Amino acid sequence: MRLKLPPAVVFLIFAMFMYLLSRFLPFGDFEFFGRDYLIRILMGLAALIAIISLFQFFTSKTTIDPRTPFKVTKLVTGGIYKFTRNPMYLALLLGLLAWGLWLGNAFNTLLAAGFVGYMNKFQIRPEEEALTTIFGKEFQQYCAQVRRWF
């Protein structure tokens, strides 16, 4: 597996870069009506998605540690996992988008897109390779039916 950093650390690194970009980039600032409401909605969705997905993993008695996909004991495909294969990472992305809105610099969306690219390459693909090895066709069928992010 190519993963070097836990996803929560990756999230914090991207959040820090977003802060630095908004603080030192002399252009790209924005303000719009309803921004505060949108931030709250995104944060609420992020929290809800994270809680539901973690709860489903705990009730299925399988590992939530993404660095050790070979410790997975069960393929979780119900509930929120019917709509997204990676709700925990989706929750992190929604948190970054809310953070970027709060910081108020349009260029932070580029960093949020960078987070998606990083997670796809260094976290999700290695996880999917491991899950294909463990669950075979069952996981491949699941991937064909459910989108990676949303």
TIRO-2110 file (N, C-alpha, C; in Angstrom, 1 decimal):
// TIRO-2110
0.8, -1.2, 0.0, N, 1, A
0.0, 0.0, 0.0, CA, 1, A
0.9, 1.2, 0.0, C, 1, A
0.5, 2.2, -0.7, N, 2, A
1.3, 3.4, -0.9, CA, 2, A
1.0, 4.5, 0.1, C, 2, A
0.1, 4.3, 1.0, N, 3, A
-0.3, 5.3, 2.0, CA, 3, A
0.8, 5.6, 3.0, C, 3, A
1.0, 6.8, 3.2, N, 4, A
2.0, 7.3, 4.1, CA, 4, A
1.4, 8.0, 5.3, C, 4, A
0.4, 8.8, 5.0, N, 5, A
-0.3, 9.6, 6.1, CA, 5, A
-1.7, 9.2, 6.3, C, 5, A
-2.2, 9.2, 7.5, N, 6, A
-3.6, 8.9, 7.8, CA, 6, A
-4.5, 10.0, 7.1, C, 6, A
-5.7, 9.7, 6.7, N, 7, A
-6.5, 10.7, 6.0, CA, 7, A
-6.8, 11.9, 6.9, C, 7, A
-6.9, 11.8, 8.2, N, 8, A
-7.2, 12.9, 9.0, CA, 8, A
-6.0, 13.9, 9.0, C, 8, A
-4.8, 13.4, 8.9, N, 9, A
-3.6, 14.2, 8.8, CA, 9, A
-3.6, 14.9, 7.4, C, 9, A
-3.9, 14.2, 6.4, N, 10, A
-4.0, 14.8, 5.0, CA, 10, A
-5.0, 15.9, 5.1, C, 10, A
-6.1, 15.7, 5.7, N, 11, A
-7.2, 16.7, 5.8, CA, 11, A
-6.6, 18.0, 6.5, C, 11, A
-5.9, 17.8, 7.6, N, 12, A
-5.3, 18.9, 8.3, CA, 12, A
-4.3, 19.7, 7.5, C, 12, A
-3.5, 18.9, 6.8, N, 13, A
-2.5, 19.6, 5.9, CA, 13, A
-3.1, 20.4, 4.8, C, 13, A
-4.2, 19.9, 4.2, N, 14, A
-4.9, 20.7, 3.2, CA, 14, A
-5.6, 21.9, 3.8, C, 14, A
-6.1, 21.7, 5.0, N, 15, A
-6.8, 22.8, 5.7, CA, 15, A
-5.8, 23.9, 6.0, C, 15, A
-4.6, 23.5, 6.4, N, 16, A
-3.5, 24.5, 6.7, CA, 16, A
-3.1, 25.2, 5.4, C, 16, A
-2.9, 24.5, 4.3, N, 17, A
-2.6, 25.2, 3.1, CA, 17, A
-3.7, 26.1, 2.6, C, 17, A
-5.0, 25.8, 2.9, N, 18, A
-6.1, 26.6, 2.6, CA, 18, A
-6.0, 27.9, 3.4, C, 18, A
-5.7, 27.8, 4.6, N, 19, A
-5.5, 29.0, 5.5, CA, 19, A
-4.4, 29.9, 5.0, C, 19, A
-3.3, 29.3, 4.7, N, 20, A
-2.1, 30.0, 4.2, CA, 20, A
-2.4, 30.7, 2.9, C, 20, A
-3.1, 30.0, 2.0, N, 21, A
-3.5, 30.6, 0.7, CA, 21, A
-4.4, 31.8, 0.9, C, 21, A
-5.4, 31.7, 1.8, N, 22, A
-6.4, 32.8, 2.0, CA, 22, A
-5.7, 33.9, 2.7, C, 22, A
-4.7, 33.7, 3.5, N, 23, A
-4.0, 34.7, 4.3, CA, 23, A
-3.0, 35.5, 3.4, C, 23, A
-2.3, 34.8, 2.5, N, 24, A
-1.2, 35.5, 1.8, CA, 24, A
-1.5, 35.7, 0.3, C, 24, A
-2.5, 35.2, -0.3, N, 25, A
-2.9, 35.4, -1.7, CA, 25, A
-3.6, 36.8, -1.7, C, 25, A
-3.1, 37.7, -2.5, N, 26, A
-3.7, 39.1, -2.5, CA, 26, A
-5.0, 39.2, -3.3, C, 26, A
-5.5, 38.2, -3.9, N, 27, A
-6.7, 38.3, -4.7, CA, 27, A
-7.5, 37.0, -4.5, C, 27, A
-8.7, 37.0, -5.0, N, 28, A
-9.6, 35.8, -4.9, CA, 28, A
-10.6, 35.8, -3.8, C, 28, A
-10.6, 36.9, -2.9, N, 29, A
-11.5, 37.0, -1.8, CA, 29, A
-12.9, 37.2, -2.4, C, 29, A
-13.9, 36.6, -1.6, N, 30, A
-15.3, 36.8, -2.0, CA, 30, A
-16.2, 36.8, -0.8, C, 30, A
-17.4, 37.3, -1.0, N, 31, A
-18.4, 37.3, 0.0, CA, 31, A
-19.7, 37.2, -0.8, C, 31, A
-20.7, 36.5, -0.3, N, 32, A
-22.0, 36.5, -0.9, CA, 32, A
-23.1, 36.2, 0.1, C, 32, A
-24.3, 36.6, -0.2, N, 33, A
-25.4, 36.4, 0.7, CA, 33, A
-25.7, 34.9, 0.9, C, 33, A
-25.8, 34.5, 2.1, N, 34, A
-26.1, 33.1, 2.5, CA, 34, A
-24.9, 32.3, 2.7, C, 34, A
-23.7, 32.9, 2.6, N, 35, A
-22.5, 32.1, 2.8, CA, 35, A
-22.4, 31.4, 4.2, C, 35, A
-22.8, 32.1, 5.2, N, 36, A
-22.8, 31.5, 6.5, CA, 36, A
-23.8, 30.3, 6.6, C, 36, A
-24.9, 30.4, 6.0, N, 37, A
-25.9, 29.3, 5.9, CA, 37, A
-25.3, 28.1, 5.2, C, 37, A
-24.6, 28.4, 4.1, N, 38, A
-24.0, 27.3, 3.3, CA, 38, A
-22.9, 26.6, 4.1, C, 38, A
-22.1, 27.4, 4.8, N, 39, A
-21.1, 26.8, 5.7, CA, 39, A
-21.7, 25.9, 6.7, C, 39, A
-22.7, 26.3, 7.4, N, 40, A
-23.4, 25.5, 8.4, CA, 40, A
-24.0, 24.2, 7.8, C, 40, A
-24.6, 24.4, 6.6, N, 41, A
-25.2, 23.2, 5.9, CA, 41, A
-24.1, 22.2, 5.6, C, 41, A
-23.0, 22.7, 5.0, N, 42, A
-21.9, 21.8, 4.6, CA, 42, A
-21.3, 21.1, 5.9, C, 42, A
-21.1, 21.9, 7.0, N, 43, A
-20.5, 21.3, 8.2, CA, 43, A
-21.5, 20.3, 8.8, C, 43, A
-22.8, 20.6, 8.8, N, 44, A
-23.8, 19.7, 9.3, CA, 44, A
-23.8, 18.4, 8.5, C, 44, A
-23.8, 18.5, 7.2, N, 45, A
-23.8, 17.3, 6.3, CA, 45, A
-22.5, 16.5, 6.6, C, 45, A
-21.4, 17.2, 6.7, N, 46, A
-20.1, 16.5, 7.0, CA, 46, A
-20.2, 15.7, 8.3, C, 46, A
-20.7, 16.3, 9.3, N, 47, A
-20.8, 15.7, 10.6, CA, 47, A
-21.8, 14.5, 10.5, C, 47, A
-22.9, 14.7, 9.9, N, 48, A
-23.9, 13.6, 9.8, CA, 48, A
-23.4, 12.4, 9.0, C, 48, A
-22.7, 12.7, 7.9, N, 49, A
-22.2, 11.6, 7.1, CA, 49, A
-21.1, 10.9, 7.8, C, 49, A
-20.2, 11.6, 8.5, N, 50, A
-19.2, 11.0, 9.3, CA, 50, A
-19.7, 10.1, 10.4, C, 50, A
-20.7, 10.6, 11.1, N, 51, A
-21.3, 9.8, 12.2, CA, 51, A
-22.0, 8.6, 11.7, C, 51, A
-22.8, 8.7, 10.7, N, 52, A
-23.5, 7.5, 10.1, CA, 52, A
-22.5, 6.5, 9.6, C, 52, A
-21.5, 6.9, 8.9, N, 53, A
-20.6, 6.0, 8.3, CA, 53, A
-19.7, 5.3, 9.4, C, 53, A
-19.3, 6.0, 10.4, N, 54, A
-18.5, 5.4, 11.5, CA, 54, A
-19.4, 4.4, 12.2, C, 54, A
-20.6, 4.8, 12.5, N, 55, A
-21.6, 3.9, 13.2, CA, 55, A
-21.8, 2.6, 12.4, C, 55, A
-21.9, 2.7, 11.1, N, 56, A
-22.1, 1.5, 10.3, CA, 56, A
-20.9, 0.6, 10.4, C, 56, A
-19.7, 1.2, 10.4, N, 57, A
-18.5, 0.3, 10.6, CA, 57, A
-18.4, -0.3, 11.9, C, 57, A
-18.7, 0.5, 13.0, N, 58, A
-18.7, -0.1, 14.3, CA, 58, A
-19.7, -1.2, 14.5, C, 58, A
-20.9, -1.0, 14.0, N, 59, A
-21.9, -2.1, 14.1, CA, 59, A
-21.6, -3.3, 13.3, C, 59, A
-20.9, -3.1, 12.2, N, 60, A
-20.5, -4.2, 11.4, CA, 60, A
-19.2, -4.9, 12.0, C, 60, A
-18.7, -4.3, 13.0, N, 61, A
-17.5, -4.9, 13.7, CA, 61, A
-16.3, -5.1, 12.7, C, 61, A
-16.0, -4.1, 11.9, N, 62, A
-14.9, -4.1, 11.0, CA, 62, A
-14.0, -2.9, 11.3, C, 62, A
-12.8, -2.9, 10.8, N, 63, A
-11.9, -1.8, 11.1, CA, 63, A
-12.2, -0.5, 10.4, C, 63, A
-12.0, 0.6, 11.1, N, 64, A
-12.1, 1.9, 10.5, CA, 64, A
-10.8, 2.5, 10.1, C, 64, A
-9.7, 1.8, 10.4, N, 65, A
-8.4, 2.3, 10.2, CA, 65, A
-8.1, 2.1, 8.7, C, 65, A
-8.1, 3.2, 7.9, N, 66, A
-7.9, 3.1, 6.5, CA, 66, A
-6.4, 2.7, 6.1, C, 66, A
-5.5, 2.7, 7.0, N, 67, A
-4.1, 2.4, 6.7, CA, 67, A
-3.9, 0.8, 6.7, C, 67, A
-4.9, 0.1, 7.2, N, 68, A
-4.8, -1.4, 7.3, CA, 68, A
-6.0, -2.0, 6.6, C, 68, A
-6.2, -1.9, 5.3, N, 69, A
-7.4, -2.4, 4.7, CA, 69, A
-7.5, -4.0, 4.7, C, 69, A
-6.3, -4.6, 4.9, N, 70, A
-6.4, -6.1, 5.0, CA, 70, A
-6.9, -6.6, 6.3, C, 70, A
-7.2, -5.7, 7.3, N, 71, A
-7.8, -6.1, 8.5, CA, 71, A
-9.4, -6.1, 8.4, C, 71, A
-9.9, -5.7, 7.3, N, 72, A
-11.3, -5.6, 7.1, CA, 72, A
-11.9, -7.0, 7.2, C, 72, A
-13.0, -7.1, 8.0, N, 73, A
-13.7, -8.4, 8.1, CA, 73, A
-15.0, -8.5, 7.4, C, 73, A
-15.6, -7.3, 7.0, N, 74, A
-16.9, -7.3, 6.3, CA, 74, A
-16.9, -6.2, 5.4, C, 74, A
-17.6, -6.4, 4.2, N, 75, A
-17.8, -5.4, 3.2, CA, 75, A
-19.1, -4.7, 3.6, C, 75, A
-19.0, -3.4, 3.9, N, 76, A
-20.2, -2.7, 4.3, CA, 76, A
-20.8, -2.0, 3.0, C, 76, A
-22.0, -2.4, 2.7, N, 77, A
-22.6, -1.9, 1.4, CA, 77, A
-24.0, -1.3, 1.6, C, 77, A
-24.5, -1.4, 2.8, N, 78, A
-25.9, -0.8, 3.1, CA, 78, A
-25.8, 0.6, 3.6, C, 78, A
-27.0, 1.1, 3.9, N, 79, A
-27.1, 2.4, 4.5, CA, 79, A
-26.5, 3.5, 3.6, C, 79, A
-25.7, 4.3, 4.1, N, 80, A
-25.0, 5.4, 3.4, CA, 80, A
-24.1, 4.9, 2.3, C, 80, A
-23.6, 3.6, 2.5, N, 81, A
-22.7, 3.0, 1.6, CA, 81, A
-23.4, 2.6, 0.3, C, 81, A
-24.7, 2.7, 0.2, N, 82, A
-25.5, 2.5, -1.0, CA, 82, A
-25.3, 3.7, -2.0, C, 82, A
-24.9, 4.8, -1.4, N, 83, A
-24.8, 6.1, -2.2, CA, 83, A
-23.4, 6.5, -2.5, C, 83, A
-22.5, 6.2, -1.6, N, 84, A
-21.1, 6.5, -1.8, CA, 84, A
-20.2, 5.4, -1.2, C, 84, A
-19.1, 5.1, -1.9, N, 85, A
-18.2, 4.1, -1.4, CA, 85, A
-17.3, 4.7, -0.3, C, 85, A
-17.2, 6.0, -0.2, N, 86, A
-16.2, 6.6, 0.7, CA, 86, A
-16.9, 7.8, 1.5, C, 86, A
-17.9, 7.5, 2.2, N, 87, A
-18.5, 8.6, 3.0, CA, 87, A
-17.6, 9.3, 4.0, C, 87, A
-16.7, 8.6, 4.6, N, 88, A
-15.8, 9.3, 5.5, CA, 88, A
-14.9, 10.3, 4.8, C, 88, A
-14.5, 10.0, 3.6, N, 89, A
-13.7, 10.9, 2.9, CA, 89, A
-14.5, 12.0, 2.3, C, 89, A
-15.8, 11.7, 2.0, N, 90, A
-16.7, 12.7, 1.5, CA, 90, A
-17.0, 13.7, 2.6, C, 90, A
-17.1, 13.2, 3.9, N, 91, A
-17.3, 14.1, 5.0, CA, 91, A
-16.1, 15.1, 5.2, C, 91, A
-14.9, 14.5, 5.0, N, 92, A
-13.7, 15.4, 5.1, CA, 92, A
-13.7, 16.4, 4.0, C, 92, A
-14.1, 16.0, 2.8, N, 93, A
-14.1, 17.0, 1.7, CA, 93, A
-15.2, 18.1, 1.9, C, 93, A
-16.3, 17.7, 2.4, N, 94, A
-17.4, 18.7, 2.8, CA, 94, A
-16.8, 19.7, 3.9, C, 94, A
-16.1, 19.1, 4.8, N, 95, A
-15.5, 20.0, 5.8, CA, 95, A
-14.5, 21.0, 5.2, C, 95, A
-13.7, 20.5, 4.3, N, 96, A
-12.7, 21.4, 3.6, CA, 96, A
-13.5, 22.5, 2.8, C, 96, A
-14.5, 22.1, 2.1, N, 97, A
-15.3, 23.1, 1.4, CA, 97, A
-15.9, 24.1, 2.3, C, 97, A
-16.4, 23.7, 3.4, N, 98, A
-17.0, 24.7, 4.4, CA, 98, A
-15.8, 25.6, 4.9, C, 98, A
-14.7, 25.0, 5.2, N, 99, A
-13.5, 25.8, 5.7, CA, 99, A
-13.1, 26.8, 4.6, C, 99, A
-13.1, 26.4, 3.4, N, 100, A
-12.7, 27.3, 2.3, CA, 100, A
-13.7, 28.4, 2.2, C, 100, A
-15.0, 28.1, 2.3, N, 101, A
-16.0, 29.2, 2.3, CA, 101, A
-15.8, 30.2, 3.5, C, 101, A
-15.5, 29.6, 4.6, N, 102, A
-15.3, 30.5, 5.8, CA, 102, A
-14.1, 31.4, 5.6, C, 102, A
-13.1, 30.8, 5.0, N, 103, A
-11.9, 31.6, 4.7, CA, 103, A
-12.1, 32.7, 3.7, C, 103, A
-13.1, 32.4, 2.8, N, 104, A
-13.5, 33.4, 1.8, CA, 104, A
-12.5, 33.7, 0.6, C, 104, A
-11.8, 32.6, 0.2, N, 105, A
-10.9, 32.8, -1.0, CA, 105, A
-11.3, 31.7, -2.0, C, 105, A
-11.7, 32.2, -3.2, N, 106, A
-12.1, 31.3, -4.2, CA, 106, A
-11.1, 30.2, -4.6, C, 106, A
-9.8, 30.5, -4.5, N, 107, A
-8.8, 29.6, -4.9, CA, 107, A
-8.7, 28.4, -4.0, C, 107, A
-9.3, 28.4, -2.8, N, 108, A
-9.3, 27.3, -1.9, CA, 108, A
-10.1, 26.1, -2.6, C, 108, A
-11.0, 26.3, -3.5, N, 109, A
-11.6, 25.2, -4.2, CA, 109, A
-10.6, 24.4, -5.0, C, 109, A
-9.5, 25.0, -5.4, N, 110, A
-8.5, 24.3, -6.1, CA, 110, A
-7.8, 23.3, -5.1, C, 110, A
-7.6, 23.8, -3.9, N, 111, A
-7.0, 22.9, -2.9, CA, 111, A
-7.9, 21.8, -2.5, C, 111, A
-9.2, 22.1, -2.5, N, 112, A
-10.2, 21.0, -2.2, CA, 112, A
-10.1, 19.9, -3.3, C, 112, A
-10.0, 20.4, -4.5, N, 113, A
-9.9, 19.5, -5.7, CA, 113, A
-8.6, 18.7, -5.6, C, 113, A
-7.5, 19.3, -5.1, N, 114, A
-6.3, 18.6, -4.9, CA, 114, A
-6.4, 17.5, -3.8, C, 114, A
-7.2, 17.8, -2.8, N, 115, A
-7.5, 16.8, -1.7, CA, 115, A
-8.1, 15.6, -2.4, C, 115, A
-9.1, 15.8, -3.2, N, 116, A
-9.8, 14.7, -3.9, CA, 116, A
-8.8, 13.9, -4.8, C, 116, A
-7.9, 14.6, -5.5, N, 117, A
-6.9, 13.9, -6.3, CA, 117, A
-6.0, 13.1, -5.5, C, 117, A
-5.5, 13.7, -4.4, N, 118, A
-4.6, 13.0, -3.5, CA, 118, A
-5.2, 11.8, -2.9, C, 118, A
-6.4, 11.9, -2.4, N, 119, A
-7.1, 10.8, -1.8, CA, 119, A
-7.4, 9.7, -2.8, C, 119, A
-7.8, 10.1, -4.0, N, 120, A
-8.0, 9.0, -5.0, CA, 120, A
-6.7, 8.2, -5.3, C, 120, A
-5.6, 8.9, -5.4, N, 121, A
-4.4, 8.2, -5.8, CA, 121, A
-3.7, 7.5, -4.7, C, 121, A
-3.6, 8.1, -3.5, N, 122, A
-2.8, 7.6, -2.5, CA, 122, A
-3.6, 6.8, -1.4, C, 122, A
-4.9, 7.0, -1.3, N, 123, A
-5.7, 6.3, -0.3, CA, 123, A
-6.7, 5.4, -0.9, C, 123, A
-7.6, 5.9, -1.8, N, 124, A
-8.7, 5.1, -2.2, CA, 124, A
-8.3, 4.0, -3.2, C, 124, A
-7.4, 4.3, -4.1, N, 125, A
-7.0, 3.2, -5.0, CA, 125, A
-6.3, 2.0, -4.3, C, 125, A
-5.3, 2.3, -3.4, N, 126, A
-4.7, 1.2, -2.7, CA, 126, A
-5.8, 0.4, -1.8, C, 126, A
-6.7, 1.2, -1.2, N, 127, A
-7.8, 0.5, -0.5, CA, 127, A
-8.6, -0.4, -1.4, C, 127, A
-9.0, 0.1, -2.6, N, 128, A
-9.8, -0.7, -3.5, CA, 128, A
-9.0, -1.9, -4.0, C, 128, A
-7.7, -1.8, -4.2, N, 129, A
-6.9, -3.0, -4.6, CA, 129, A
-7.0, -4.0, -3.5, C, 129, A
-6.8, -3.6, -2.2, N, 130, A
-6.8, -4.5, -1.1, CA, 130, A
-8.2, -5.2, -1.0, C, 130, A
-9.3, -4.4, -1.1, N, 131, A
-10.6, -4.9, -1.0, CA, 131, A
-11.0, -5.9, -2.1, C, 131, A
-10.4, -5.6, -3.3, N, 132, A
-10.6, -6.5, -4.4, CA, 132, A
-10.0, -7.8, -4.1, C, 132, A
-8.8, -7.8, -3.6, N, 133, A
-8.1, -9.0, -3.2, CA, 133, A
-8.9, -9.8, -2.1, C, 133, A
-9.5, -9.1, -1.2, N, 134, A
-10.2, -9.8, -0.1, CA, 134, A
-11.6, -10.3, -0.5, C, 134, A
-12.3, -9.4, -1.2, N, 135, A
-13.7, -9.7, -1.5, CA, 135, A
-14.0, -10.1, -2.9, C, 135, A
-13.0, -9.9, -3.8, N, 136, A
-13.2, -10.3, -5.2, CA, 136, A
-14.3, -9.7, -5.9, C, 136, A
-15.1, -10.6, -6.6, N, 137, A
-16.2, -10.1, -7.4, CA, 137, A
-17.3, -9.4, -6.7, C, 137, A
-17.5, -9.7, -5.4, N, 138, A
-18.5, -9.0, -4.6, CA, 138, A
-18.1, -7.5, -4.5, C, 138, A
-16.8, -7.2, -4.3, N, 139, A
-16.4, -5.8, -4.2, CA, 139, A
-16.5, -5.1, -5.6, C, 139, A
-16.1, -5.9, -6.7, N, 140, A
-16.1, -5.3, -8.0, CA, 140, A
-17.6, -5.0, -8.4, C, 140, A
-18.5, -5.8, -8.1, N, 141, A
-19.9, -5.5, -8.4, CA, 141, A
-20.4, -4.3, -7.6, C, 141, A
-20.0, -4.2, -6.4, N, 142, A
-20.3, -3.0, -5.5, CA, 142, A
-19.7, -1.8, -6.2, C, 142, A
-18.5, -1.8, -6.7, N, 143, A
-17.9, -0.7, -7.3, CA, 143, A
-18.6, -0.3, -8.6, C, 143, A
-19.2, -1.2, -9.3, N, 144, A
-19.9, -1.0, -10.5, CA, 144, A
-21.2, -0.3, -10.2, C, 144, A
-21.8, -0.5, -9.0, N, 145, A
-23.1, 0.0, -8.7, CA, 145, A
-23.1, 1.3, -7.9, C, 145, A
-22.0, 1.6, -7.2, N, 146, A
-21.9, 2.7, -6.3, CA, 146, A
-20.7, 3.6, -6.7, C, 146, A
-21.0, 4.9, -6.7, N, 147, A
-19.9, 5.8, -7.1, CA, 147, A
-18.9, 6.0, -6.0, C, 147, A
-17.7, 6.4, -6.4, N, 148, A
-16.6, 6.5, -5.4, CA, 148, A
-16.8, 7.6, -4.4, C, 148, A
-17.3, 8.8, -4.9, N, 149, A
-17.5, 9.9, -4.0, CA, 149, A
-18.9, 10.2, -3.7, C, 149, A
-19.7, 10.6, -4.8, N, 150, A
-21.1, 10.9, -4.7, CA, 150, A
-21.8, 10.9, -6.0, C, 150, A
END
